[in-house]
Amino acid sequence: MKIHRINPTRRWSEVTVFNGIANFVEVPEDESATTIEAQVKAVFSQAEAMLALVGSDKSRILTVTIYITDFANVDRLNAVWDEWFDEGTAPSRACVKVELADPDWLVEMAFTAAAGEDYL
């Protein structure tokens, strides 16, 4: 089976798809996003763009690993999370406290989703 690498660079690909399953990671690229809510919204907006690249959408997300720098922000993260997912479409998830590569990032998320039929 073919491995699809969307927008590959030497260091990473924006999305990697194998056997109809897409994997990608998002960090808050909006430098003006300084609160956890703004950063989560930025990550979700970026995720929607990556999902569209592989013919998918947020209802097809299977699992998310959330990397967060401070568990004190989990309730605020959850509020944005709950708004973004439609009822009955939330994926499985894990939330891990970490130190991220950029000290301004409060959150990073790794997504796994079902891609569209072109990627089977």
C-alpha positions in Angstrom: 0.0 0.0 0.0 1.1 3.5 -0.8 2.1 6.0 1.9 0.9 9.5 1.0 3.0 12.3 2.3 1.3 15.7 2.0 3.7 18.6 1.6 6.8 16.8 2.8 9.9 18.6 3.9 13.2 17.2 5.0 12.1 17.2 8.6 8.3 16.4 8.5 5.2 16.1 6.3 2.1 18.1 7.0 0.0 15.0 6.8 1.0 11.3 6.4 -1.7 8.9 5.2 -1.5 5.1 5.1 -4.3 2.7 4.5 -6.9 5.5 4.7 -5.6 6.8 8.1 -4.2 10.3 8.3 -1.8 11.4 10.9 -0.6 15.0 11.6 0.5 17.3 14.4 -0.5 20.9 15.0 1.0 23.6 17.1 -0.4 27.2 17.5 1.1 29.0 14.5 -0.8 32.3 15.3 1.8 34.3 17.3 -1.0 36.6 18.6 -2.7 33.6 20.3 -1.4 33.8 23.8 -4.2 32.2 25.9 -5.0 28.5 26.0 -8.4 29.2 24.4 -6.8 31.1 21.5 -4.1 28.5 21.0 -6.6 25.6 21.0 -8.8 27.5 18.5 -5.8 28.1 16.3 -4.8 24.4 16.4 -8.4 23.4 15.5 -8.5 25.8 12.6 -5.2 24.4 11.3 -6.5 20.9 11.8 -9.5 21.6 9.7 -7.2 22.7 6.9 -5.1 19.5 7.1 -8.2 17.4 7.2 -9.5 19.1 4.0 -6.2 18.3 2.3 -7.0 14.6 2.6 -10.8 14.8 1.9 -11.8 14.5 5.6 -13.3 16.7 8.3 -13.4 16.9 12.1 -16.2 14.3 12.4 -13.8 11.7 11.1 -11.1 12.3 13.8 -10.4 9.0 15.5 -8.0 10.0 18.3 -6.1 13.1 19.5 -3.1 13.2 21.8 -3.1 16.6 23.6 0.2 17.9 24.9 -0.3 20.6 27.4 2.2 22.6 29.5 -0.1 23.2 32.5 -2.9 21.0 33.8 -4.5 24.2 35.3 -5.5 25.0 31.7 -7.4 21.7 31.1 -10.9 23.1 32.0 -10.4 26.0 29.6 -9.1 23.6 26.9 -12.1 21.4 27.4 -14.5 24.3 27.0 -13.1 25.0 23.5 -13.0 21.2 22.7 -16.6 20.8 23.7 -17.7 23.7 21.4 -15.7 22.4 18.4 -16.9 18.8 18.3 -20.6 18.2 17.4 -22.5 16.0 19.8 -21.5 12.4 19.4 -18.4 13.0 17.3 -15.7 13.5 19.9 -12.7 11.1 19.4 -10.8 9.2 22.0 -8.1 11.3 23.5 -5.2 11.5 25.9 -3.9 14.6 27.6 -0.2 14.7 28.7 1.6 17.4 30.6 4.9 18.3 28.8 7.5 20.9 28.1 7.0 22.0 24.4 9.7 23.1 22.0 8.6 26.7 22.0 8.1 28.2 25.4 5.2 30.4 24.1 3.2 27.3 23.1 0.7 26.1 25.7 -0.6 23.2 23.7 0.3 20.8 20.8 -2.0 18.1 19.4 -1.4 14.9 17.4 -4.4 13.9 15.3 -5.3 10.6 13.7 -8.3 10.7 11.3 -10.0 8.7 8.6 -9.0 10.2 5.3 -11.3 10.4 2.3 -11.7 7.7 -0.3 -8.8 8.9 -2.5 -6.4 7.8 0.3 -7.6 4.2 0.7 
